[in-house]
Amino acid sequence: MPGPLKQAARTAWQRQQMRRAMRRLVALPPGTTPERRLLDELRAAWDNEGFTADIDYLAEVARHAAQTPGPVLECGSGLTTLLLGALAGRRGVEVWALEHDPQWRRRVGTALRDHVAGQVYLWLSPLSDYGAFDWYAAPLPLMPEEFRLVVCDGPPDDTRGGRFGLLSVIGDRLPPGAVILLDDAARESEQDAVRRWTHAMPFRVALRRLPGGALAEITRC
């Protein structure tokens, strides 16, 4: 089969698999965490050329999304945004996702419209200069006064200041008990961000080693 036809067939197959998996996801009773098999199917159908989150990370995001009592902030977007929309947004929990890449935002936004009916605000947020670091230009006046869950998989690793800016920009919106899920927590830039966060604010940090790296679950004390 010629290359273009092969790619078209693969794309059609992925779309069909995505529709099937998302129908199963949104059919789950509220508060139910999806099984790993379903997460595997979603991950395979999404197929972000190797950049889709580790399955263990997806499982943790799904578990917290199904249970969180309050608004969710996501730094970066992707398959996790669909999980948050299906498992939190459909329960009436606001989900805010910040994405700096216009083309990627269009892809995620299309998937949200096709598959998820929930309170998901996918915001195009260019990376802006905050003085000592760069971070998302978050629409703070429009956002909730507090977030109970933060899913942190952005900005990109080569961003000035890495992911440190999260706490400087929205730290005052993290009440006691709020949880930050930090992907790629084994990388030096993420470890540095966690050290600086814990010096600035009381947090409890639990680090989990994953096949593809590490996940930090950081709880506001």
N, C-alpha and C positions, 0 to 999 in steps of 0.2 A: 504494500500500500504506500503511495507517495507520502512524503512528509507532511504537507498541509492537510491531506485527508486524514492521516493518522492523528494529527493534532486536533482536528475538528471532531473526530470520533471520540477522542479522549475527553475533550471539553464537554461534549454532550453527555458522556457517561458520568462525569463528575457532577454535572448539574442534576442529573437524575438521582444520583446517590445522595446529593445534598438535600434535595427536596424530600426524599424518603426519610433520611435521618432527622431532619428538622421537624417533620411531622410527628415523629416519635418523641422528639424532645419536648415540643410544646404541648403534647398530649399528656405529659406526666402530671400527676396531681400536684398542687402547690406545696412547696416545701420538700419535694422529693429530689434526691440527688441521682443523676443518671448513672447507669452502670458503665464500667470502663469499656465494655464492648461498643456501646453507643458512642462514647467519646472517640474511640478508635475509628469508627465509621465516619464521624464528623471530620476528624483530622485528615483522613485519607481523601475525603471529598473536597475539603477546602484547599489542600495542596498548595502551600505557599513556598514551593521550591526549597524545602528544607528549613524554612524560617518559622513554621508553625510551632507553637509552644509545645514543650515536652508533655507527654500524656499525664505524668504525675502532677505537673503544674496545672494542666487543664482540670484534673480531678479536684485539686484543692480550690481552684477558682469556682468550679461548679458547686462544691460542698458549701462554701461560704455564701455564694450567690443565692442558693436555695434557702438559706437560713437568716441572712442579714435582715435586721429590723428597720434599717434606715438607708438613706441615699448612698449611692456608690459612685466613686470617681475612678475612671480608668485613664491611665497615662499611656498613650498609644492605642491602637485598635487592631482588630482582626477577628479571628475565630472566637476569642474570649469575649468580644463585644456581643456576639450572637448568644453565647452562653448566658451572659449577664442579662441580656434583654429577655431571653426565654424564661430564666429562672428567678430573676429579681423584678425586672420591668413588668412582666405579666402579673406579678403579685401586687402591683401598684407602687413598687419601690422605684424612685427616680434613679436612672443611670445616666451619668455624664461621661462621655469619652472625648478626650482631647487628641486630635490627630494633626500633625504638621504637614503631611504630604497630600496635596489635593487629589492626585490620581488614586492613591490608596484609599482616601476617604470616600471617593466615588464608588470604589468596589465594595467597601464595607457597607456604605449607605444603601447600595442596591440590594445587597444580601439582606439587610435589615428590613427593607420594604417588602422583599419577596417572602421572607420566612418568619418575621417576628412582629407581633402586635403588642407593644409594651412601651413604657415610658423610657425611651432611649434618646438622649440628646447627643448626637455625634457632631462635635464642634470642630471646624477647621481652625486650628490654633497654631500659627507660625511660631517658630522658635524666636524668642525676643531677648534682648540684652537687659538683664536685671542688675548690671553693674559687675558683681563678682562672679556671675554665672549666666548662662542662657537657659531659658525654660519656656514652656508653652505660654502664649498670650491668652491666658484663661479669662473667660467672660465673668469675672468675679461678681459684679453686681447682679447677675442673673442666676447665679448658682445658689444651692442650698446653704444655709448657715452652718451646717455640719455634715460631715460624711462619716458613716459608720464602717465603710469598707473602701479601701483603695487598692486597685490592681495596678501595679507599677511595672510596666514592661517598656518604658520609654522615658525620656527621649533616647535617640541612638547613643551608643557608647562613645562615639567621638564628639559628642556635644560638649562644649565648654562647661565644666562643672558636673558633667555626668547627670545623675539623677538627684543630686543633692538639693536642687531647687524646689523639689516637692514640698519639703518642710517649711522653707522660707516663705513660699507663696500661700500655702493652704494649711500650714500647721495650726493656726488658730481655729480651724474648722474641724479639728480632730478631737472629739470628746474622749474622756476616759472609756476604755473598752473598744475604741476604734481599732481596726486591724488593717495593716498594710501588708499585702502579699508582694514581695519583691522577687522578680525573676532574675536569673543570671547572678545570683548572690555570691557565687564563688569568684567572680571577677574582682580585680583590685579596685576598680572605680566604684563598684557597688559596695564593697567592704568599707571603703573610705566614706561613702555616703552614710552608711549605717553608723559608723563610729561618730561622725559629726552629728547625726540625728540624736544619738543617745547622750551626747554631751549637752545638747541644747534642750532636750525634753525627756521626761521619764518614760522609757519604753522597756518592754520585756521582749527579748529576741530569741526565737527558736529557729535554728538552722537545720534544714533537711538536705542531705546529699541525694541527688537524683542521677540517673544514668547519664543525662546530658549536662549536668552542672549542679546547681544548688538552688533551693528556695528558702527564703527567709520569711517567717511569719512574725511580724513586728506589732506588738499590741501596746496601745497607749495606756499607761498606768494612771 
